[in-house]
Every structure is written in structure tokens, then in C-alpha cells.
Amino acid sequence: MKAAESLKIPAMLIGNFTWHDIYSHFPEAKNETHLIQSLAEEYSHTTLQILPQCHLNNKITHHKKEVGFIANNGKNVRNDLISFLGKTAENKTLIFIYLGEHGAHSVNWNNLRDHNDCLFLTRDPIKHSSVHFLDEKFSYHDLIASSDIILTKGGYSTLATAFANHKPVITCERDDFYEFEAVRDYLKNRQIGIMVENTPFCQGDWQVPIKEALKLTVKNKVPLNGEIEIAEIVKQMLS
């Protein structure tokens, strides 16, 4: 950013957070003041920061513009999905699980046996009879578009894809993840997701959150098409 400014080249930063936001809230930050200051200095030379939804505010970039979510829309292939899964999927609430490898090891999957009216789908490495592991036959984005609820340890890309496809989410608290402060506030204010405390989440105690999530609507509640807005801003900069 600093080099671009010195050459009089516009430098656009696109992100719902900066690494200064993240690193400066680590417990060890007081021991790394040089790193923190160098990040602040670098970001301060940004011509414009584009802030997608669920963003952290900062005081180091001077010019900002908020846009909608940047996401990939999936294709609704629910009929193909049910045909592939067989009768076990008929008349069931389809819940797509995305926790990542680390998160997948933290859940007591045995407790999902009580969710008789739900079918749990995933691309994560979960080896349990209560969860249907799907390979690349169905894309990540299509599975989100074809499910009823997305259950995730909320990170930006999963949330953005869920909301772009008008799907409510169930997620848990992430105290060690500073970006999650923005996620928590966003879900609460927009009423598009259910927050579950860590212990019941990891225990697979999801019956009540699932019922609550099924009552939520997402369509028309969040700004989308951030990528289109950004393309227009770039065109304006170039002109």
C-alpha cells in the first residue's frame, strides 16, 4: 500500500477485517509492538478499503466503503441430492455441516441419533453413521443452496455463501477469534442465524437451535452482490 501511494497508484483493500485488527488483539500483541505498528503504517496508505458485510471497523484506513456480501451462488440440486441419498432423505430437514477438520473432531456425533426428522450432510472428514459424507459429486456451494440450514463454525466465506443462497445458519461462540465479534452482532441484529454456546454445540445438542433456525428468513435481509459493486468501483477508479 505504501509503495503504491509513493508511485501514485490507487491501492484498494478488500476485506471484512485487516490483519492489524486480528494481531493487535492477540494476548502476545504487547510483545510485538513493532509488527503491530508496521501493519498500521502499511494499511494507513490504502486509497480505499472495501468493507463487505460482517466487517470490523478500524481507525487506520481513512477511506472506506461498505458493500454487500461477496459470495458464490450455488445451484439448487435438491432433487438430485434426494435421489442420490435415497428414501432416507425424503421429507427430512437437510442440514449441511461445515466445521473444517479441526471442528469436526470437537463434536459428539453420537447425540445426532435423536434428530430423526433431520438428515445431516457434510464434505468434512466426519466418519459417523449419523452424518452423510458426500464427495465432489456435489459442490460445496450447491450443497449449501440445496439444504435447509447451514451449521458451521462461522467464518466469512461460509456465512456469505449461506446468506447469498438465503439459508439461515447455526453457529457457536468463538472467543479466540476476534473477527467473530462482527459475526455475532450481525446475526443478532439481522435475525438470520442462531448462536449456540460452545458446550451444547460440541455436544450435538442441536434440536432447539434447529427448530429456531427453521423459523428464520434470510431473503432480502442482507445486502448481496458485493462483487458487482466492487467491479463498478474499480471501473470508476480506472476512469
Backbone torsions as a table, in degrees:
resi	resn	phi	psi	omega
1	MET	NA	-42.9	-179.5
2	LYS	-66.3	-41.1	179.1
3	ALA	-63.9	-41.0	179.7
4	ALA	-62.4	-42.8	179.9
5	GLU	-63.1	-40.1	-178.8
6	SER	-66.0	-26.9	178.2
7	LEU	-94.1	2.7	-179.6
8	LYS	61.2	38.8	174.7
9	ILE	-107.4	129.0	177.7
10	PRO	-58.8	138.2	179.3
11	ALA	-124.5	110.3	-178.1
12	MET	-100.6	131.7	176.8
13	LEU	-108.0	123.5	179.5
14	ILE	-115.2	115.9	-180.0
15	GLY	175.5	145.2	178.9
16	ASN	-82.3	-2.0	170.5
17	PHE	-154.0	167.1	170.4
18	THR	-113.2	160.3	177.2
19	TRP	-68.9	-20.4	172.7
20	HIS	-64.8	-41.3	176.8
21	ASP	-56.3	-45.6	-174.4
22	ILE	-73.0	-55.1	-174.0
23	TYR	-65.2	-34.1	-176.9
24	SER	-70.4	-10.7	177.5
25	HIS	-106.4	5.2	172.7
26	PHE	-71.0	146.8	178.2
27	PRO	-56.5	-29.7	-177.1
28	GLU	-86.1	3.1	-173.0
29	ALA	-57.2	-36.0	-178.0
30	LYS	-64.5	-19.8	178.6
31	ASN	-91.9	-2.5	-175.9
32	GLU	-129.5	44.1	-175.4
33	THR	-61.9	-33.4	179.5
34	HIS	-63.2	-43.9	178.7
35	LEU	-63.5	-46.4	-178.9
36	ILE	-61.0	-43.6	-179.0
37	GLN	-67.6	-37.2	-179.7
38	SER	-67.6	-35.4	176.2
39	LEU	-65.8	-44.6	178.6
40	ALA	-60.1	-42.7	179.7
41	GLU	-62.3	-46.7	-178.3
42	GLU	-61.3	-50.0	-177.5
43	TYR	-65.2	-27.3	-176.9
44	SER	-65.1	-17.1	-179.3
45	HIS	-92.2	7.0	179.2
46	THR	-66.7	132.1	176.8
47	THR	-67.8	-44.3	-178.0
48	LEU	-154.6	131.7	171.8
49	GLN	-102.6	124.5	174.4
50	ILE	-89.7	124.5	-176.7
51	LEU	-110.0	101.0	171.1
52	PRO	-65.3	171.9	179.3
53	GLN	-60.2	162.5	-177.6
54	CYS	62.7	41.7	-174.6
55	HIS	-101.3	157.9	171.7
56	LEU	-92.8	136.2	175.5
57	ASN	-83.5	148.4	176.8
58	ASN	-141.4	167.1	-178.9
59	LYS	-111.3	10.4	-174.9
60	ILE	-102.1	-24.3	171.8
61	THR	-96.7	133.2	-168.8
62	HIS	-90.7	-24.3	-178.7
63	HIS	-125.1	124.1	-175.0
64	LYS	-134.4	153.1	173.2
65	LYS	-143.8	126.9	179.0
66	GLU	-85.8	139.3	177.7
67	VAL	-132.1	177.1	178.1
68	GLY	-74.0	178.0	176.6
69	PHE	-59.7	144.3	170.7
70	ILE	-101.1	115.0	-172.6
71	ALA	-153.4	164.3	173.4
72	ASN	-100.7	124.7	174.5
73	ASN	-77.6	135.5	175.0
74	GLY	-93.2	173.2	176.7
75	LYS	-106.6	132.6	179.9
76	ASN	-74.0	107.4	-179.4
77	VAL	-116.9	32.9	-174.6
78	ARG	-56.7	-42.9	-179.4
79	ASN	-61.5	-43.7	177.4
80	ASP	-64.1	-37.8	-178.5
81	LEU	-65.6	-46.3	-180.0
82	ILE	-65.8	-38.4	177.1
83	SER	-62.0	-39.8	-179.9
84	PHE	-69.0	-40.4	-176.7
85	LEU	-78.5	-24.5	178.8
86	GLY	90.3	-165.8	-173.6
87	LYS	-62.6	-24.0	-179.8
88	THR	-62.4	-19.7	-177.5
89	ALA	-95.4	-10.2	-176.0
90	GLU	-68.9	133.4	176.8
91	ASN	59.6	29.9	178.5
92	LYS	-110.3	152.5	169.4
93	THR	-77.3	120.0	-178.8
94	LEU	-91.0	124.3	-178.3
95	ILE	-121.7	118.4	179.3
96	PHE	-92.0	124.5	-178.0
97	ILE	-103.0	126.5	172.4
98	TYR	-134.7	103.1	-178.5
99	LEU	-119.2	-12.9	-173.7
100	GLY	78.5	165.6	-175.0
101	GLU	-61.1	-42.1	-179.2
102	HIS	-65.4	-46.6	-178.7
103	GLY	-65.7	-32.8	-177.8
104	ALA	-63.6	-28.9	-178.8
105	HIS	-80.7	-8.9	-173.7
106	SER	-96.2	-3.2	-174.1
107	VAL	-104.7	139.4	174.3
108	ASN	-84.4	92.2	-173.8
109	TRP	-68.5	-20.1	-179.4
110	ASN	-60.1	-28.8	-177.1
111	ASN	-74.6	-7.4	178.3
112	LEU	-77.1	-10.2	-179.4
113	ARG	-63.7	-20.0	-179.6
114	ASP	-82.1	-8.6	-178.0
115	HIS	-90.3	72.3	-172.4
116	ASN	-69.5	-23.6	-177.0
117	ASP	-95.2	7.0	-179.0
118	CYS	-121.2	153.1	172.2
119	LEU	-125.5	123.5	-175.4
120	PHE	-99.1	127.3	-177.4
121	LEU	-119.4	150.6	179.2
122	THR	-158.3	160.4	166.6
123	ARG	-111.4	-1.0	177.7
124	ASP	-73.8	159.0	179.3
125	PRO	-77.6	64.8	-179.8
126	ILE	-102.0	117.7	-179.3
127	LYS	-106.8	86.2	179.0
128	HIS	-152.9	144.1	-175.6
129	SER	-65.7	-20.0	-179.6
130	SER	-80.8	-10.0	-176.4
131	VAL	-124.0	130.8	179.1
132	HIS	-92.2	111.7	176.8
133	PHE	-82.2	127.7	-179.7
134	LEU	-114.9	137.9	179.5
135	ASP	-89.1	-160.1	-173.9
136	GLU	-74.6	4.7	174.3
137	LYS	-58.3	-35.6	177.3
138	PHE	-117.7	127.8	-177.8
139	SER	-73.5	156.3	177.6
140	TYR	-53.4	-47.2	-176.8
141	HIS	-69.4	-37.4	178.9
142	ASP	-67.8	-35.6	178.5
143	LEU	-65.8	-38.3	176.3
144	ILE	-65.2	-44.3	-178.9
145	ALA	-66.1	-23.7	-173.9
146	SER	-99.6	-5.9	-178.7
147	SER	-96.2	170.6	178.9
148	ASP	-92.7	-35.0	-176.9
149	ILE	-140.5	144.9	174.8
150	ILE	-109.3	124.2	-179.9
151	LEU	-110.7	117.2	-168.9
152	THR	-152.4	156.5	166.2
153	LYS	-86.6	96.3	-161.5
154	GLY	-51.1	109.1	167.7
155	GLY	-117.3	163.3	-169.9
156	TYR	-55.6	-52.4	-170.9
157	SER	-63.3	-39.5	179.3
158	THR	-67.7	-44.9	178.3
159	LEU	-61.9	-44.7	-178.9
160	ALA	-61.3	-43.6	179.7
161	THR	-65.5	-41.0	178.0
162	ALA	-60.5	-48.3	-176.6
163	PHE	-70.4	-33.9	176.9
164	ALA	-63.4	-27.9	178.2
165	ASN	-100.5	14.0	174.0
166	HIS	62.2	38.3	-179.7
167	LYS	-110.4	132.1	174.6
168	PRO	-73.0	159.0	-178.1
169	VAL	-123.4	154.5	168.2
170	ILE	-119.5	127.7	-178.6
171	THR	-143.2	173.7	-177.7
172	CYS	-121.1	165.4	177.0
173	GLU	-64.7	145.1	176.3
174	ARG	-134.4	84.0	-174.0
175	ASP	-64.7	-24.8	-177.4
176	ASP	-91.7	11.9	-172.4
177	PHE	-127.4	94.3	-171.0
178	TYR	-59.4	-33.7	178.3
179	GLU	-57.7	-25.0	-174.9
180	PHE	-67.5	-18.2	174.8
181	GLU	-57.8	-41.3	178.7
182	ALA	-68.3	-39.7	179.3
183	VAL	-62.7	-46.6	-178.6
184	ARG	-58.1	-48.5	-179.1
185	ASP	-64.0	-39.2	-177.0
186	TYR	-65.7	-46.1	179.8
187	LEU	-62.6	-41.2	-178.3
188	LYS	-67.1	-46.5	-175.7
189	ASN	-70.8	-34.1	-176.8
190	ARG	-92.7	-13.9	-178.5
191	GLN	54.3	55.0	-178.6
192	ILE	-124.4	8.7	179.9
193	GLY	-162.4	163.4	-179.4
194	ILE	-114.1	130.4	178.4
195	MET	-100.0	129.3	-179.2
196	VAL	-119.2	138.6	177.1
197	GLU	-64.6	155.1	-172.3
198	ASN	-57.0	-44.8	-175.1
199	THR	-63.3	-54.1	178.1
200	PRO	-64.7	-30.8	177.5
201	PHE	-62.6	-48.8	-178.0
202	CYS	-70.8	-20.6	176.3
203	GLN	-82.5	-4.4	-177.7
204	GLY	72.1	23.9	179.2
205	ASP	-85.3	77.5	-168.0
206	TRP	-112.8	1.0	-173.4
207	GLN	-60.0	-50.2	-179.8
208	VAL	-65.5	-48.2	177.0
209	PRO	-56.5	-36.8	179.1
210	ILE	-64.8	-44.2	178.4
211	LYS	-62.0	-40.3	179.4
212	GLU	-67.8	-40.5	-178.7
213	ALA	-65.5	-35.1	-179.5
214	LEU	-65.8	-18.1	178.8
215	LYS	-85.9	-11.3	-174.9
216	LEU	-85.3	150.5	170.9
217	THR	-120.6	146.0	-177.8
218	VAL	-114.6	-32.9	-175.3
219	LYS	-54.6	132.0	177.9
220	ASN	69.6	11.7	178.6
221	LYS	-100.7	-14.9	-177.7
222	VAL	-132.9	143.6	174.5
223	PRO	-69.3	134.5	179.3
224	LEU	-120.2	-170.8	174.2
225	ASN	61.2	35.1	177.6
226	GLY	-59.6	-33.7	-179.5
227	GLU	-64.1	-33.6	178.4
228	ILE	-70.4	-41.6	177.7
229	GLU	-62.1	-41.4	-179.0
230	ILE	-65.8	-41.6	178.4
231	ALA	-58.6	-38.8	179.2
232	GLU	-69.3	-37.6	178.0
233	ILE	-64.9	-41.0	178.4
234	VAL	-62.4	-43.2	178.9
235	LYS	-59.9	-41.9	179.0
236	GLN	-63.4	-41.0	178.2
237	MET	-62.6	-42.8	-177.6
238	LEU	-69.7	-25.1	-178.7
239	SER	-87.0	NA	NA
